[in-house]
Amino acid sequence: MYCCTTKVRGPSPTDRSVIVDDLLTPCSPGDAGAEEMSWMNVFGEKLLEPVITMVCLVILPLFSKHAEHVWLLHAIHVKMQFIDTLTAKSHD
């Protein structure tokens, strides 16, 4: 399975105080700088998660292709893991 990404600048997923220039973020195939990649080439530490809003959850499935659905589901999964981690730490 393939996906489209573009390189962006943002906080490092491993150290939020460090800004890096080689993060990948999901995009549409026609976007400037879009690069088709295999899922095997997308590493979690290089993935800048997209901002997820309720509009994304309602509107995106109506107009997008399958690969973008997979990106959205992955981003939601990562966010849920992060929330679970924060919840677990607050109970310690």
TORNUDREN-915940 format. One record per residue: residue number from 1; x, y, z of N, C-alpha, C, O in turn; residue in one letter. Coordinates in nm, 2 decimals, always signed. Atoms other than C-alpha are relative to their C-alpha. Layout:
// TORNUDREN-915940
NUM_X_Y_Z_X_Y_Z_X_Y_Z_X_Y_Z_A
...
This chain:
// TORNUDREN-915940
1_+0.08_-0.12_+0.00_+0.00_+0.00_+0.00_+0.09_+0.12_+0.00_+0.19_+0.13_+0.06_M
2_-0.08_-0.12_+0.01_+0.12_+0.35_-0.08_-0.08_+0.11_+0.05_-0.20_+0.11_+0.06_Y
3_+0.06_-0.12_-0.06_+0.06_+0.69_+0.07_+0.07_+0.12_-0.06_+0.18_+0.10_-0.11_C
4_-0.07_-0.12_+0.05_+0.15_+1.05_-0.02_+0.04_+0.08_+0.13_-0.04_+0.10_+0.22_C
5_-0.05_-0.08_-0.11_+0.36_+1.25_+0.21_+0.07_+0.12_-0.05_+0.11_+0.13_-0.17_T
6_-0.08_-0.11_+0.03_+0.54_+1.58_+0.21_+0.09_+0.04_+0.12_+0.05_+0.01_+0.23_T
7_-0.09_-0.04_-0.11_+0.84_+1.70_+0.41_-0.04_+0.13_+0.06_-0.07_+0.23_-0.02_K
8_+0.04_-0.13_-0.07_+0.77_+1.97_+0.67_+0.10_+0.02_+0.12_+0.17_-0.07_+0.16_V
9_-0.08_-0.04_-0.12_+0.94_+2.15_+0.96_-0.09_-0.01_+0.12_-0.20_+0.04_+0.11_R
10_+0.08_+0.00_-0.12_+0.82_+2.09_+1.31_+0.08_-0.06_+0.12_+0.19_-0.10_+0.11_G
11_-0.06_+0.05_-0.11_+0.89_+1.97_+1.66_+0.03_-0.15_-0.01_-0.05_-0.23_-0.06_P
12_-0.04_+0.14_+0.00_+1.08_+1.64_+1.69_-0.10_-0.09_+0.09_-0.13_-0.05_+0.20_S
13_+0.09_+0.08_-0.08_+0.84_+1.36_+1.81_+0.07_-0.06_+0.12_+0.01_-0.09_+0.22_P
14_-0.07_+0.06_-0.11_+1.12_+1.23_+2.04_+0.04_+0.11_+0.10_+0.06_+0.08_+0.22_T
15_-0.04_-0.11_-0.09_+1.21_+1.58_+2.19_-0.07_+0.12_-0.06_-0.02_+0.19_-0.15_D
16_+0.08_-0.11_+0.05_+0.95_+1.85_+2.14_+0.07_+0.13_+0.01_+0.02_+0.23_-0.06_R
17_-0.07_-0.12_-0.01_+1.20_+2.12_+2.23_+0.09_+0.02_-0.12_+0.15_+0.13_-0.14_S
18_-0.09_+0.00_+0.12_+1.40_+2.04_+1.91_-0.08_+0.01_-0.13_-0.18_-0.06_-0.15_V
19_+0.07_-0.01_+0.12_+1.28_+2.16_+1.57_+0.08_-0.06_-0.11_+0.20_-0.04_-0.12_I
20_-0.07_+0.07_+0.11_+1.37_+1.94_+1.27_-0.07_+0.03_-0.13_-0.19_+0.07_-0.14_V
21_+0.04_-0.03_+0.14_+1.33_+1.98_+0.89_-0.04_-0.12_-0.08_-0.08_-0.10_-0.20_D
22_+0.02_+0.12_+0.09_+1.27_+1.62_+0.78_-0.12_-0.08_+0.05_-0.12_-0.20_+0.03_D
23_+0.12_+0.07_-0.04_+0.93_+1.53_+0.92_-0.09_-0.03_-0.12_-0.08_+0.05_-0.22_L
24_+0.09_+0.03_+0.10_+0.67_+1.37_+0.70_-0.14_+0.02_+0.05_-0.17_-0.01_+0.16_L
25_+0.14_-0.02_-0.04_+0.30_+1.47_+0.70_-0.08_-0.05_-0.12_-0.04_-0.03_-0.23_T
26_+0.08_+0.05_+0.11_+0.02_+1.32_+0.50_-0.05_+0.11_-0.09_-0.07_+0.23_-0.04_P
27_+0.05_-0.10_+0.09_-0.10_+1.51_+0.19_-0.07_-0.07_-0.11_-0.08_-0.19_-0.12_C
28_+0.07_+0.05_+0.11_-0.30_+1.47_-0.12_+0.10_-0.02_-0.12_+0.20_+0.05_-0.12_S
29_-0.09_+0.03_+0.11_-0.13_+1.33_-0.44_+0.03_+0.13_-0.08_+0.14_+0.13_-0.14_P
30_-0.03_-0.12_+0.08_-0.16_+1.67_-0.62_+0.06_+0.11_+0.07_+0.09_+0.22_+0.01_G
31_-0.06_-0.11_-0.08_-0.01_+1.88_-0.34_+0.14_+0.02_-0.04_+0.21_-0.07_-0.08_D
32_-0.14_-0.03_+0.02_+0.32_+2.06_-0.39_+0.09_-0.08_+0.09_+0.07_-0.08_+0.21_A
33_-0.09_+0.08_-0.08_+0.60_+1.84_-0.28_-0.04_-0.14_+0.04_+0.02_-0.21_+0.11_G
34_+0.05_+0.13_-0.03_+0.39_+1.53_-0.26_+0.09_-0.11_-0.05_+0.14_-0.10_-0.16_A
35_-0.09_+0.11_+0.03_+0.59_+1.21_-0.26_-0.07_-0.13_+0.03_-0.12_-0.15_+0.15_E
36_+0.06_+0.13_-0.02_+0.44_+0.86_-0.30_+0.10_-0.09_+0.07_+0.21_-0.10_+0.02_E
37_-0.09_+0.08_-0.08_+0.59_+0.63_-0.04_-0.07_-0.13_+0.04_-0.19_-0.13_+0.05_M
38_+0.06_+0.13_-0.06_+0.54_+0.27_+0.07_-0.01_+0.02_+0.15_+0.07_+0.09_+0.21_S
39_+0.01_-0.01_-0.15_+0.42_+0.23_+0.43_+0.13_-0.05_+0.07_+0.15_-0.01_+0.18_W
40_-0.13_+0.06_-0.06_+0.75_+0.04_+0.49_+0.10_+0.11_+0.01_+0.20_+0.10_+0.09_M
41_-0.09_-0.10_+0.00_+0.93_+0.37_+0.43_-0.04_+0.12_+0.09_+0.03_+0.22_+0.11_N
42_+0.05_-0.10_-0.09_+0.73_+0.58_+0.68_+0.02_-0.04_+0.14_-0.04_-0.14_+0.19_V
43_-0.03_+0.04_-0.13_+0.88_+0.56_+1.02_-0.07_+0.10_+0.10_-0.08_+0.22_+0.08_F
44_+0.08_-0.08_-0.10_+0.69_+0.68_+1.33_+0.08_+0.12_+0.05_+0.01_+0.23_+0.08_G
45_-0.07_-0.11_-0.05_+0.97_+0.90_+1.45_+0.02_+0.12_-0.10_+0.07_+0.23_-0.06_E
46_-0.01_-0.10_+0.11_+0.96_+1.10_+1.12_-0.14_+0.05_-0.04_-0.15_+0.13_-0.13_K
47_+0.13_-0.04_+0.04_+0.58_+1.14_+1.11_-0.05_+0.11_+0.09_-0.06_+0.10_+0.21_L
48_+0.06_-0.11_-0.06_+0.43_+1.47_+1.20_-0.15_-0.02_-0.01_-0.21_-0.02_-0.12_L
49_+0.14_+0.03_+0.00_+0.07_+1.40_+1.30_-0.08_+0.11_-0.05_-0.06_+0.23_-0.01_E
50_+0.09_-0.11_+0.04_-0.20_+1.60_+1.13_-0.09_+0.04_+0.11_-0.12_-0.04_+0.20_P
51_+0.09_-0.05_-0.10_-0.43_+1.81_+1.34_-0.14_-0.07_-0.04_-0.18_-0.05_-0.15_V
52_+0.13_+0.07_+0.03_-0.76_+1.61_+1.37_-0.11_+0.08_+0.07_-0.11_+0.11_+0.19_I
53_+0.11_-0.07_-0.04_-1.08_+1.79_+1.40_-0.13_-0.08_-0.03_-0.12_-0.17_-0.10_T
54_+0.13_+0.07_+0.03_-1.45_+1.68_+1.40_-0.03_+0.02_-0.15_-0.09_-0.08_-0.20_M
55_+0.02_-0.02_+0.14_-1.47_+1.83_+1.05_+0.07_-0.11_-0.08_+0.02_-0.17_-0.18_V
56_-0.08_+0.11_+0.07_-1.20_+1.58_+0.94_-0.07_-0.13_+0.01_-0.08_-0.20_-0.09_C
57_+0.06_+0.13_-0.02_-1.39_+1.29_+1.09_-0.13_-0.01_-0.08_-0.17_-0.12_-0.12_L
58_+0.13_+0.01_+0.07_-1.72_+1.39_+0.92_+0.02_+0.02_-0.15_-0.05_-0.05_-0.23_V
59_-0.01_-0.04_+0.14_-1.61_+1.55_+0.59_+0.10_-0.09_-0.08_+0.07_-0.13_-0.19_I
60_-0.11_+0.07_+0.07_-1.29_+1.37_+0.49_-0.04_-0.13_-0.06_-0.01_-0.16_-0.18_L
61_+0.04_+0.12_+0.06_-1.44_+1.03_+0.44_-0.09_+0.01_-0.13_-0.10_-0.08_-0.21_P
62_+0.09_-0.02_+0.11_-1.69_+1.18_+0.19_+0.08_+0.03_-0.13_+0.03_+0.01_-0.24_L
63_-0.07_-0.05_+0.11_-1.42_+1.32_-0.04_+0.14_-0.05_-0.03_+0.20_-0.02_-0.13_F
64_-0.14_+0.04_+0.02_-1.09_+1.14_+0.00_+0.01_-0.14_-0.05_-0.08_-0.22_-0.05_S
65_-0.03_+0.14_+0.05_-0.92_+0.83_-0.13_+0.04_-0.09_+0.12_+0.06_-0.04_+0.23_K
66_-0.02_+0.09_-0.10_-0.85_+0.52_+0.07_+0.13_+0.03_+0.08_+0.13_+0.01_+0.20_H
67_-0.12_-0.03_-0.07_-0.49_+0.61_+0.15_-0.01_+0.11_+0.11_+0.05_+0.10_+0.22_A
68_+0.01_-0.11_-0.10_-0.59_+0.93_+0.33_-0.08_-0.05_+0.12_-0.06_-0.01_+0.23_E
69_+0.07_+0.06_-0.12_-0.84_+0.73_+0.54_+0.09_-0.08_+0.09_+0.08_-0.07_+0.21_H
70_-0.09_+0.07_-0.08_-0.56_+0.51_+0.65_+0.09_+0.09_+0.08_+0.11_+0.07_+0.20_V
71_-0.08_-0.10_-0.08_-0.35_+0.81_+0.75_-0.08_+0.06_+0.12_-0.03_+0.07_+0.23_W
72_+0.08_-0.05_-0.10_-0.64_+0.95_+0.94_-0.02_-0.10_+0.12_-0.01_-0.06_+0.23_L
73_+0.01_+0.11_-0.10_-0.70_+0.62_+1.13_+0.13_-0.01_+0.08_+0.12_-0.03_+0.20_L
74_-0.13_+0.01_-0.07_-0.33_+0.60_+1.21_+0.02_+0.12_+0.09_+0.06_+0.10_+0.21_H
75_-0.01_-0.12_-0.08_-0.33_+0.96_+1.34_-0.09_-0.01_+0.13_-0.05_+0.03_+0.24_A
76_+0.09_+0.01_-0.11_-0.63_+0.89_+1.56_+0.05_-0.10_+0.10_+0.05_-0.08_+0.22_I
77_-0.05_+0.11_-0.08_-0.47_+0.57_+1.69_+0.12_+0.06_+0.08_+0.13_+0.03_+0.20_H
78_-0.11_-0.06_-0.07_-0.15_+0.76_+1.78_-0.04_+0.09_+0.11_+0.01_+0.09_+0.22_V
79_+0.05_-0.09_-0.10_-0.34_+1.03_+1.95_-0.06_-0.07_+0.12_-0.04_-0.03_+0.24_K
80_+0.07_+0.08_-0.11_-0.54_+0.77_+2.16_+0.11_-0.06_+0.08_+0.10_-0.06_+0.21_M
81_-0.11_+0.06_-0.08_-0.21_+0.60_+2.26_+0.06_+0.11_+0.09_+0.09_+0.09_+0.21_Q
82_-0.06_-0.11_-0.08_-0.07_+0.94_+2.37_-0.09_+0.04_+0.12_-0.04_+0.06_+0.23_F
83_+0.10_-0.03_-0.11_-0.39_+1.02_+2.57_+0.01_-0.11_+0.11_+0.01_-0.08_+0.23_I
84_-0.01_+0.11_-0.09_-0.36_+0.67_+2.73_+0.12_+0.02_+0.09_+0.12_-0.01_+0.21_D
85_-0.13_-0.02_-0.08_+0.00_+0.74_+2.83_-0.01_+0.11_+0.10_+0.03_+0.10_+0.21_T
86_+0.02_-0.11_-0.09_-0.09_+1.08_+2.98_-0.09_-0.04_+0.12_-0.06_-0.01_+0.24_L
87_+0.09_+0.04_-0.10_-0.38_+0.92_+3.17_+0.07_-0.09_+0.10_+0.05_-0.08_+0.22_T
88_-0.07_+0.10_-0.09_-0.16_+0.64_+3.31_+0.10_+0.07_+0.08_+0.12_+0.04_+0.20_A
89_-0.10_-0.08_-0.08_+0.11_+0.89_+3.42_-0.07_+0.08_+0.11_-0.01_+0.10_+0.22_K
90_+0.06_-0.08_-0.10_-0.14_+1.10_+3.60_-0.06_-0.08_+0.12_-0.08_-0.03_+0.23_S
91_+0.05_+0.09_-0.10_-0.26_+0.80_+3.80_+0.12_-0.06_+0.09_+0.09_-0.12_+0.19_H
92_-0.12_+0.06_-0.08_+0.10_+0.71_+3.92_+0.03_+0.09_+0.11_+0.12_+0.06_+0.19_D
